[in-house]
């Protein structure tokens, strides 16, 4: 037989650098599966859920630049959507193959018939359906080109009968074409920014993931301007290391040092960030913003000067235009505040908690100390993000992956799968919440099947901790946030994963050390304190009032013991609320 459309798919994505397809096989995907088997150049990663496959592809794209997932007709499409939303909002180059029912059945209500064009419209930048081999031959390179260069999700609908057809040649390029360009503002615009900088006395830099490749330029700019450097959670590992000017994060998971510095500045420079929480951004100072996507400039804050460009290219052109500032008083004051906060966090994390209620801050510091200098961390949305944000430190070689823009639960485990396959030589550590792990528990089997040496630490606080806190600061007594958890260690062992449990603080370090030293996949279930709070850098009166009201309602409903437990666990935070 000649080459099929499915063979062309495998050949093309392999040439583009894709080495894995994350999918659940079956039905309309069978031709693609068989083409993968026969080619032997791309691995089919048998996921237990298509959502996990999309999250895994997101992680691989984040680390290696391009990845692929697939879903078959109907439910397979629907299951992909959440993970693809995450990839799209995180600007990850993911190709999604949406195989579907036979093309001659379109519009008949056929078994598992769905419309990929309508389903994936809001979570992709490229979204097309190929109904002939010639169309597919033209669409696939276009989709890959789009995913690579626009850093978005590209979806191709592929009917099962078309996948089985003899392939056709495209009149265009057979695959994506690499392109590396310089992108920066015009000199006149840079001189405008230089003028704003020259007239400012208190300058703060706020960096997002767009500054990932510009670490040295950011440090050089901060040194020149005597400016503190704050950053978003997503860019922590890229900005924090070897940076004597860093003052931490702002936002819901951040610190008062970054929040205060930004609000005391007379000039705030936003570098490669689309930070979503406008309530944490100042309204009074002058703001300049540099972003590779100009359509995003000014949508979060009152930006006076917007500059379209790559952060690294822009700063390299800007630096020679600047004169060095000599007054360090603002910088030194912010650094002092930050050091004191770091000392406070170290003091908090030094308290290990009690039996059955380990302090999550303490557990996070142990993980930070035991993990390798080039570890890849994946963090579940919720309280795991808090502990990762505050207690995992950058080294210049570490990475941290999470659902930072979409905010989905259950992302840490499947992202760890994608990270382990993308970077087989690096240590991968998943910080899972009990709620998140429970959602996609089945893909523990995927870790076993592919012998992925992922270290999974479950922060088992028997609750949806972040939701509980959200309700309390809104003045609502928490309801339906408790988790009736299984024995995660027993489940891990039943799956074929080495498992440990820790409920005694005295055993935590030794158990985690043993877990990190054990070859292959390991799961550690840690009984953490369900009442541990995490206060944002900006505590509003409404939050204080709401928290007090929630505690009062708990007492009146007979849940006094929970109020006492919360108070005992969080004296360090309750002082801020009073």
C-alpha positions in Angstrom: 0.0 0.0 0.0 1.0 3.6 -0.6 1.5 6.2 2.1 -1.7 7.2 3.9 -2.8 10.5 5.3 -2.1 9.2 8.8 1.5 8.3 7.6 1.9 11.8 6.3 0.8 13.2 9.7 3.4 11.1 11.6 6.2 11.9 9.2 5.4 15.7 9.3 5.2 16.1 13.0 8.4 14.0 13.5 10.2 16.4 11.1 8.9 19.3 13.2 10.5 17.8 16.3 7.5 16.2 17.9 8.3 12.9 19.6 5.1 12.1 21.5 1.4 12.0 20.9 -0.6 12.0 24.1 -3.9 10.3 23.5 -6.4 7.6 24.3 -6.6 5.3 21.3 -9.7 4.0 19.5 -12.3 4.6 16.9 -11.4 7.4 14.5 -7.9 7.6 15.8 -7.0 4.0 14.9 -5.4 4.8 11.6 -3.1 7.4 13.3 -2.3 4.9 16.0 -1.3 2.3 13.4 0.8 4.8 11.5 2.7 5.6 14.7 3.3 1.9 15.3 4.6 1.3 11.8 6.8 4.4 11.7 8.5 3.9 15.0 9.7 7.5 15.1 7.0 9.0 17.4 5.8 7.4 20.6 2.1 7.0 21.3 1.7 7.8 25.0 -1.3 5.9 26.2 -3.1 8.3 28.6 -6.0 7.3 30.8 -7.9 10.6 30.1 -7.6 13.0 27.2 -7.6 16.0 29.6 -4.4 14.5 31.1 -3.0 14.2 27.6 -3.6 17.8 26.8 -1.9 18.9 30.1 1.0 16.6 29.4 1.4 18.1 26.0 1.3 21.6 27.5 4.1 20.7 29.8 6.2 19.3 27.0 5.6 22.4 24.9 6.5 24.6 27.8 9.9 22.8 28.1 10.7 21.8 24.5 8.8 24.2 22.4 6.2 22.0 20.6 4.0 19.1 21.5 1.0 17.1 20.3 -2.1 15.5 21.8 -5.1 13.8 20.2 -8.7 13.0 20.9 -11.2 10.8 19.0 -14.8 11.5 18.1 -17.2 13.0 20.6 -16.1 12.4 24.2 -12.4 12.4 23.2 -12.9 15.9 21.9 -14.7 17.2 24.9 -12.2 15.7 27.3 -9.4 17.5 25.5 -10.9 20.9 26.0 -9.8 21.8 29.5 -6.2 21.0 28.9 -6.2 22.8 25.6 -7.7 25.9 27.3 -4.7 25.8 29.6 -2.2 25.4 26.8 -3.8 28.2 24.8 -3.9 30.7 27.7 -0.3 29.8 28.6 0.9 30.5 25.0 2.1 26.9 24.6 2.7 25.5 21.1 0.4 22.5 21.1 -0.9 20.7 18.0 -4.2 18.9 18.7 -5.5 16.2 16.4 -9.3 16.0 16.6 -10.1 12.8 14.8 -13.8 12.5 14.0 -16.5 10.4 12.4 -16.5 9.5 8.7 -16.8 12.6 6.5 -19.9 11.3 4.7 -21.7 11.1 8.0 -21.3 14.8 8.9 -24.6 16.4 9.8 -26.5 13.2 10.3 -26.3 12.9 14.1 -23.9 10.0 13.7 -22.6 8.1 16.7 -20.3 10.4 18.7 -20.5 13.1 16.1 -19.2 16.5 17.3 -18.1 19.6 15.5 -14.4 20.3 16.2 -14.7 23.8 14.7 -17.4 24.8 17.1 -15.9 22.9 20.1 -12.4 24.2 20.0 -13.0 27.7 18.7 -12.4 29.4 22.0 -9.3 27.5 23.0 -7.2 27.6 19.8 -5.7 30.1 17.4 -5.8 27.8 14.4 -8.9 25.5 14.0 -9.7 23.8 10.7 -11.3 20.6 9.5 -9.7 18.6 6.6 -12.2 16.6 4.6 -9.8 15.6 1.7 -6.2 14.4 1.7 -5.2 17.6 -0.3 -6.7 19.8 2.4 -4.9 17.9 5.2 -1.6 18.1 3.3 -1.9 21.9 3.3 -3.5 22.4 6.7 -1.0 20.4 8.7 2.1 22.5 7.9 0.0 25.7 8.4 -1.2 24.5 11.8 2.4 23.7 12.9 3.6 27.0 11.6 0.8 28.8 13.5 1.4 26.8 16.8 5.2 27.5 16.7 5.2 31.1 15.8 2.1 32.4 17.5 2.5 30.1 20.5 -1.0 29.0 20.6 -3.0 25.8 20.2 -3.6 24.6 16.7 -6.4 22.1 16.0 -6.9 20.0 12.9 -10.1 18.0 12.6 -9.3 14.7 10.9 -12.1 12.3 9.9 -11.2 8.6 10.3 -11.9 7.8 6.7 -9.6 10.7 5.5 -6.8 9.4 7.7 -7.0 6.1 5.8 -6.9 7.7 2.4 -3.8 7.8 0.2 -1.9 11.0 1.0 -1.6 13.9 -1.3 1.2 16.4 -1.8 0.9 20.0 -0.8 1.8 22.9 -3.1 3.2 24.7 -0.1 6.0 24.0 2.3 5.9 20.4 3.7 6.4 21.5 7.3 7.0 24.5 9.6 9.8 26.8 8.7 12.0 28.1 11.5 12.3 31.9 11.9 14.2 33.9 14.4 13.8 37.7 14.2 14.7 40.8 16.2 11.6 42.5 17.5 11.9 45.8 19.3 10.4 49.3 19.3 11.7 52.1 17.2 14.5 54.2 18.6 12.2 57.2 19.1 9.9 55.1 21.3 12.9 53.8 23.3 14.1 57.4 23.8 10.6 58.2 25.2 11.1 55.4 27.8 14.6 56.6 28.5 13.2 60.1 29.2 10.6 58.7 31.6 13.3 56.8 33.4 15.6 59.8 33.6 12.8 61.9 35.3 11.9 59.2 37.8 13.3 58.8 41.3 11.6 55.6 42.4 11.5 52.9 39.8 10.3 49.3 40.1 10.5 46.6 37.4 7.8 44.0 37.3 8.6 41.0 35.1 6.5 38.2 33.6 7.3 35.1 31.7 8.0 37.3 28.6 11.3 38.2 30.4 12.4 34.6 30.5 15.2 35.0 28.0 16.2 38.4 29.3 17.4 37.6 32.9 20.8 39.2 32.5 19.4 42.3 30.8 16.8 42.7 33.6 19.5 42.5 36.2 21.7 45.0 34.3 18.8 47.4 34.0 17.9 47.1 37.7 21.6 47.7 38.6 21.7 50.8 36.4 18.4 52.3 37.7 18.8 51.1 41.3 15.4 49.5 40.8 13.9 46.6 42.8 12.6 43.7 40.6 9.3 42.1 41.3 7.9 39.2 39.3 4.8 37.1 38.6 4.5 33.5 39.9 4.9 32.1 36.3 8.3 33.9 35.9 9.7 33.2 39.4 12.2 30.5 38.3 13.4 32.7 35.4 13.8 36.0 37.3 14.6 35.2 40.9 18.0 33.5 40.6 21.3 35.4 40.8 19.3 38.6 41.1 20.4 40.9 44.0 17.6 43.3 43.2 14.6 40.8 43.5 11.9 41.5 46.0 9.5 38.6 45.4 6.1 38.3 43.9 2.9 40.3 44.1 -0.6 39.0 43.6 -2.8 36.6 45.5 0.2 34.4 46.3 2.8 37.2 46.7 4.4 39.2 49.3 3.9 42.7 50.7 7.4 43.7 49.6 6.6 43.6 45.9 3.2 45.1 46.4 4.5 47.9 48.4 7.4 48.7 46.1 5.1 48.9 43.1 2.7 51.2 44.9 5.5 53.5 46.2 7.1 53.9 42.8 6.8 57.0 40.6 7.5 54.8 37.6 6.6 51.1 37.1 8.0 49.3 34.1 6.1 46.1 33.1 8.3 43.7 31.2 6.7 40.8 29.4 3.7 40.4 31.8 0.0 40.0 31.3 -0.5 39.8 35.1 -4.3 39.4 35.5 -5.0 40.9 38.9 -5.4 44.6 38.2 -6.3 45.2 41.9 -2.7 44.6 42.8 -1.3 47.1 40.2 -0.9 50.8 41.2 -3.2 53.5 39.7 -1.3 56.6 40.6 2.3 56.2 39.3 3.4 56.4 35.6 3.5 53.0 33.9 5.4 51.8 30.8 4.9 48.4 29.4 6.9 46.2 27.0 5.3 43.1 25.5 5.8 41.0 22.4 2.0 41.0 22.0 1.0 44.6 21.6 -2.7 43.8 21.8 -2.2 43.0 25.5 -0.6 46.3 26.4 -2.7 48.5 28.7 -5.5 46.1 29.4 -4.6 45.7 33.1 -3.3 49.1 34.1 -3.2 52.8 33.1 -0.2 52.5 30.8 1.3 55.7 29.6 3.8 54.3 27.2 3.4 51.0 25.4 6.2 49.4 23.5 5.8 46.4 21.3 8.8 44.1 21.4 10.6 41.1 22.7 11.9 42.0 26.2 15.5 40.9 25.6 15.8 42.7 22.2 14.1 45.8 23.7 16.4 46.0 26.7 19.5 45.5 24.7 18.6 48.5 22.6 17.5 50.6 25.6 20.4 50.1 27.9 22.9 52.2 26.0 20.5 55.1 26.1 20.4 55.3 29.9 22.5 57.0 32.5 23.2 55.3 35.8 21.2 56.4 38.8 23.1 56.9 42.0 20.5 57.2 44.7 20.0 53.7 46.3 17.7 54.8 49.1 14.4 53.5 47.5 16.1 50.2 46.5 17.7 49.6 49.8 14.5 50.2 51.7 12.6 47.7 49.6 15.4 45.1 49.9 15.3 45.5 53.6 11.6 44.9 53.8 12.0 41.9 51.6 14.8 40.4 53.7 12.7 40.8 56.8 9.8 39.1 55.1 12.0 36.2 54.0 13.3 35.9 57.6 9.6 35.7 58.8 8.8 33.0 56.2 11.9 31.0 57.3 10.7 31.3 60.9 7.2 30.2 59.9 8.5 27.2 57.9 10.8 26.1 60.7 7.7 25.1 62.8 6.9 21.6 61.6 3.4 21.3 62.9 1.9 18.5 64.9 1.1 14.8 64.4 -1.5 14.5 61.7 -1.3 18.2 60.9 2.2 18.9 59.4 2.8 22.5 58.5 2.7 22.7 54.6 5.3 25.5 54.7 7.7 23.1 56.5 7.0 20.4 53.9 7.7 22.8 51.0 11.0 23.8 52.5 12.1 20.2 52.8 11.2 19.6 49.1 13.1 22.7 48.1 16.2 21.5 50.0 16.1 17.9 48.8 15.2 18.5 45.1 18.0 18.8 42.6 19.3 22.1 41.2 17.7 21.4 37.9 14.4 19.9 39.1 11.2 20.5 37.2 8.3 21.2 39.7 4.7 20.9 38.7 2.2 22.5 41.1 -1.5 21.9 41.5 -3.8 25.0 41.5 -4.8 25.9 45.0 -2.7 25.9 48.2 0.1 23.9 46.5 0.7 27.0 44.3 1.1 29.1 47.5 3.7 26.8 49.0 5.5 26.5 45.7 5.5 30.3 45.1 6.9 31.1 48.6 9.2 28.2 49.4 10.6 26.7 46.2 13.7 28.7 45.1 15.2 29.3 41.7 18.6 28.2 40.7 18.8 29.2 37.1 18.2 25.6 36.1 14.9 24.8 37.8 11.5 25.1 36.1 8.1 25.4 37.6 4.9 24.5 35.6 1.4 25.0 36.6 -2.0 26.1 35.4 -1.1 29.7 36.1 -3.5 31.4 33.6 -6.4 29.0 33.4 -6.3 27.9 37.0 -7.4 24.4 36.5 -7.4 21.7 39.3 -5.6 18.4 38.6 -2.8 19.8 36.4 0.3 18.7 38.4 0.2 15.0 37.8 -0.3 15.0 34.0 2.1 17.9 33.6 4.7 15.8 35.5 4.1 13.1 32.9 4.8 15.5 30.0 7.8 17.0 31.8 9.3 13.5 32.5 9.0 12.5 28.8 10.2 15.9 27.6 13.3 16.0 29.8 14.2 12.4 30.7 17.5 13.4 32.3 15.9 15.8 34.8 14.2 15.2 38.2 10.5 15.9 38.1 8.6 16.7 41.3 4.8 17.0 41.4 3.3 19.0 44.3 -0.3 17.6 44.2 -3.3 18.6 46.2 -5.5 15.8 47.4 -8.4 17.3 45.5 -6.4 17.7 42.3 -4.8 14.2 42.4 -8.3 12.7 43.1 -9.6 14.2 39.8 -7.1 12.4 37.5 -6.0 9.6 39.7 -6.1 7.1 36.8 -3.0 8.5 35.1 -0.8 7.2 37.9 -1.0 4.1 35.7 0.5 6.0 32.9 3.5 6.9 35.1 4.0 3.2 35.8 3.5 2.0 32.2 6.2 4.3 30.9 8.4 3.9 34.0 8.6 7.7 34.6 10.7 8.4 37.8 8.3 11.2 39.0 8.3 12.1 42.7 4.7 12.9 43.7 4.2 14.7 47.0 0.5 14.8 48.0 -0.4 17.7 50.3 -3.2 15.7 52.0 -5.1 18.3 54.0 -8.4 16.5 53.6 -10.0 19.7 52.1 -10.2 22.0 49.2 -8.0 24.4 51.0 -8.0 27.4 48.7 -11.8 27.2 48.2 -12.2 27.0 52.0 -10.2 30.2 52.4 -12.1 31.9 49.6 -15.4 31.2 51.4 -14.1 32.4 54.7 -12.8 35.8 53.5 -16.2 36.3 51.8 -17.9 35.8 55.2 -19.2 32.3 54.4 -18.7 29.3 56.6 -16.9 26.7 54.5 -19.3 24.0 53.2 -18.6 21.0 51.0 -14.9 21.6 51.0 -14.0 18.6 53.1 -12.4 15.6 51.3 -13.0 12.0 52.2 -9.7 10.7 50.9 -8.6 7.2 50.2 -5.2 5.9 51.4 -3.0 7.4 48.7 0.0 5.3 49.7 -2.1 2.1 49.3 -3.4 3.3 45.9 0.2 4.0 44.7 1.4 0.6 45.8 -1.6 -1.1 44.1 -0.7 0.8 40.9 3.0 -0.3 41.1 4.4 2.9 42.5 6.5 3.0 45.7 4.4 4.7 48.3 5.0 6.4 51.7 2.8 8.2 54.2 3.9 10.8 56.7 1.8 12.0 59.6 4.5 12.7 62.1 6.7 15.8 61.6 9.7 14.0 63.1 9.6 11.5 60.2 9.0 14.0 57.4 12.5 14.8 56.4 13.7 11.2 56.5 10.7 10.0 54.5 11.1 12.6 51.8 14.8 11.9 51.6 14.1 8.2 51.2 11.5 9.0 48.5 13.9 11.2 46.5 16.6 8.5 46.8 14.3 5.7 45.6 14.7 4.9 41.9 11.5 5.1 39.7 8.2 6.7 40.5 7.4 7.4 44.2 4.3 8.9 45.9 4.5 10.4 49.4 1.2 11.3 51.1 1.8 14.0 53.7 -0.9 14.7 56.3 -0.8 18.5 56.2 -2.8 21.0 58.3 -6.2 21.7 56.7 -6.4 25.0 58.6 -3.2 26.5 57.3 -3.9 29.9 55.7 -2.0 32.0 53.2 -2.6 35.7 53.4 -2.2 37.8 50.2 0.1 40.8 50.4 -2.8 43.2 50.4 -5.4 42.4 53.1 -8.6 44.4 52.6 -10.9 45.5 55.3 -13.7 43.5 53.6 -11.6 40.4 53.8 -10.9 40.9 57.5 -14.6 41.5 58.1 -15.6 38.5 56.1 -13.1 36.2 57.9 -14.3 37.4 61.3 -18.0 36.9 60.2 -17.2 33.4 58.9 -15.6 32.4 62.2 -18.6 33.8 64.1 -21.0 31.8 61.9 -18.9 28.6 62.6 -19.2 29.2 66.3 -22.9 29.8 66.2 -23.4 26.6 64.2 -21.5 24.6 66.8 -18.2 24.3 65.0 -16.1 26.1 67.7 -13.4 23.4 67.5 -12.7 24.4 63.9 -12.3 28.1 64.8 -9.9 27.2 67.6 -7.9 25.0 65.3 -7.7 27.7 62.7 -6.6 30.2 65.3 -3.9 27.9 66.6 -2.6 27.1 63.1 -2.5 30.7 62.0 -1.5 33.0 64.8 1.1 34.5 62.4 -1.6 35.5 60.0 -4.4 36.4 62.4 -2.3 39.2 63.7 -2.6 40.7 60.2 -6.3 40.4 60.3 -6.9 42.1 63.6 
